[in-house]
């Protein structure tokens, strides 16, 4: 079932990971994926770790590139939204 939201009301984010070859070495790369609820616009950022600073920076960038949500669902998005206002 699809959860319907109005424009700018909600963003969902999650991480994925994959091993890829970079410069002849097998490296674990993490993908931060943020999706706007209404438009389903997707933001993806690859990074080499899941440290808090990395995902806060990634979510802050996602919010800068799209409208900020009026309402947050989930702790990750709530924390990142607060950090985006600070950054």
Phi, psi and omega per residue, in radians:
X1 nan 2.304 -3.136
X2 -1.488 2.311 3.103
X3 -1.583 1.993 -3.083
X4 -1.512 2.383 3.073
X5 -2.358 2.786 3.062
X6 -1.436 2.964 3.127
X7 -1.014 2.297 3.080
X8 1.287 0.189 -3.080
X9 -1.545 -0.476 -2.981
X10 -2.662 2.518 2.996
X11 -2.312 2.433 3.035
X12 -2.073 2.493 -3.110
X13 -2.418 2.641 3.111
X14 -2.755 2.895 3.076
X15 -1.906 2.660 2.952
X16 -2.339 2.915 3.082
X17 -2.539 2.658 -3.130
X18 -2.723 2.545 3.037
X19 -1.584 2.274 -3.121
X20 -2.363 2.763 3.094
X21 -1.539 2.153 3.074
X22 -2.290 2.058 3.116
X23 1.010 0.636 3.112
X24 1.435 0.031 3.131
X25 -2.070 2.499 3.078
X26 -1.432 2.071 -3.028
X27 -2.166 2.441 3.052
X28 -1.479 2.115 -3.120
X29 -2.006 2.355 3.116
X30 -1.792 2.488 3.103
X31 -2.024 2.182 2.998
X32 -1.654 2.167 -3.140
X33 -2.105 2.140 3.087
X34 -2.088 2.323 -3.089
X35 -2.173 2.228 3.042
X36 -1.313 2.324 -3.049
X37 -1.088 -0.766 -3.044
X38 -1.363 -0.943 -3.039
X39 -1.497 -0.288 -3.045
X40 1.114 0.365 3.075
X41 -1.132 2.390 -3.042
X42 -1.993 2.388 3.020
X43 -2.077 2.298 3.119
X44 -2.274 2.349 3.081
X45 -2.353 2.223 3.086
X46 -1.556 2.464 3.118
X47 -2.595 2.870 -3.069
X48 -1.666 -0.036 3.092
X49 -2.625 2.982 3.054
X50 -1.966 0.451 3.108
X51 -1.070 2.654 -3.067
X52 -0.943 -0.761 -3.142
X53 -1.056 -0.624 3.134
X54 -1.157 -0.865 -3.084
X55 -1.285 -0.534 3.053
X56 -1.151 -0.728 3.097
X57 -1.105 -0.739 3.127
X58 -1.117 -0.773 3.131
X59 -1.215 -0.629 3.078
X60 -1.071 -0.706 3.091
X61 -1.132 -0.723 3.111
X62 -1.063 -0.734 3.141
X63 -1.187 -0.614 3.106
X64 -1.148 -0.554 -3.092
X65 -1.482 -0.152 -3.126
X66 -2.496 2.996 3.101
X67 -1.133 2.522 3.116
X68 -1.323 2.478 3.119
X69 -1.215 2.538 3.066
X70 -1.405 -0.491 -3.076
X71 -2.298 2.431 -3.110
X72 -1.964 2.448 3.050
X73 -2.068 2.206 3.086
X74 1.620 2.571 -3.096
X75 -1.120 -0.689 -3.110
X76 -1.061 -0.854 -3.109
X77 -1.185 -0.683 3.125
X78 -1.055 -0.830 -3.130
X79 -1.125 -0.739 -3.114
X80 -1.197 -0.632 3.114
X81 -1.127 -0.740 3.100
X82 -1.103 -0.722 3.129
X83 -1.170 -0.621 3.138
X84 -1.106 -0.576 3.109
X85 -1.240 -0.482 -3.138
X86 -1.429 -0.695 -3.054
X87 -1.192 nan nan
